Amino acid sequence: MSRLAEKLADEIAAMTIEHIDKTGDEDIVQMLATTMGDSSQTLQEAFITSIRVQRAAIRAKKDLAARARKLAEAPPDAG
């Protein structure tokens, strides 16, 4: 996969995730993927991968932050 396609896909995926967070419009992912696929299967695949990777990273960061808060709030071991 070309670096240009990955860079563009990452940028568009980040913008798309921001749009979804603001609007709840999940359909935008499929619409954009279809639009990209009409012209560039490489860009389409990079975009779909980037959406998945960025969403996974966002979930992991949230889980890590929640775990850190939970451990910070826990009383120290009595042992």
C-alpha positions in Angstrom: 0.0 0.0 0.0 1.4 3.4 -0.9 2.4 5.9 1.8 0.3 8.5 0.1 -2.8 6.4 0.3 -2.1 5.6 4.0 -1.5 9.2 4.8 -4.7 10.4 3.1 -6.7 7.6 4.6 -5.5 8.4 8.1 -6.4 12.0 7.7 -9.8 11.3 6.3 -10.5 8.6 8.9 -9.6 11.0 11.7 -12.0 13.6 10.3 -14.7 10.9 9.9 -14.4 9.7 13.4 -14.6 13.3 14.6 -17.7 13.8 12.5 -19.3 10.6 14.0 -18.5 11.7 17.5 -20.2 15.0 16.9 -23.2 13.7 14.9 -23.6 10.0 15.5 -23.7 9.6 11.7 -22.2 6.0 11.4 -23.4 5.7 7.8 -20.7 8.1 6.7 -18.0 5.4 6.9 -19.7 3.2 4.3 -20.6 6.2 2.1 -17.0 7.4 2.0 -15.6 3.9 1.5 -17.9 3.4 -1.4 -17.0 6.8 -2.9 -13.3 6.0 -2.5 -13.7 2.5 -3.9 -15.2 3.9 -7.1 -11.9 5.5 -7.9 -9.2 3.8 -5.7 -9.5 0.5 -4.1 -6.1 1.1 -2.4 -7.4 4.3 -0.7 -10.7 2.5 0.2 -8.8 -0.3 1.9 -6.5 2.0 3.7 -9.4 4.1 4.9 -11.3 1.1 6.3 -8.2 -0.1 8.0 -7.5 3.3 9.5 -11.0 3.6 10.8 -10.7 0.2 12.6 -7.2 1.0 13.9 -8.0 4.5 15.2 -11.3 3.3 16.8 -9.4 0.4 18.5 -6.8 2.9 19.8 -9.5 5.2 21.1 -11.1 2.3 22.9 -7.8 1.1 24.3 -6.9 4.6 25.6 -10.3 4.9 27.3 -10.0 1.5 28.9 -6.5 2.3 30.1 -7.6 5.7 31.6 -10.5 4.0 33.3 -8.3 1.3 34.7 -5.7 3.8 35.9 -8.5 5.9 37.6 -9.9 2.7 39.3 -6.5 1.7 40.6 -5.7 5.2 41.8 -9.0 5.3 43.7 -8.6 1.9 45.3 -7.4 1.8 48.9 -3.9 0.6 49.4 -3.4 -3.1 50.2 -3.5 -3.8 53.9 -0.7 -6.4 53.5 
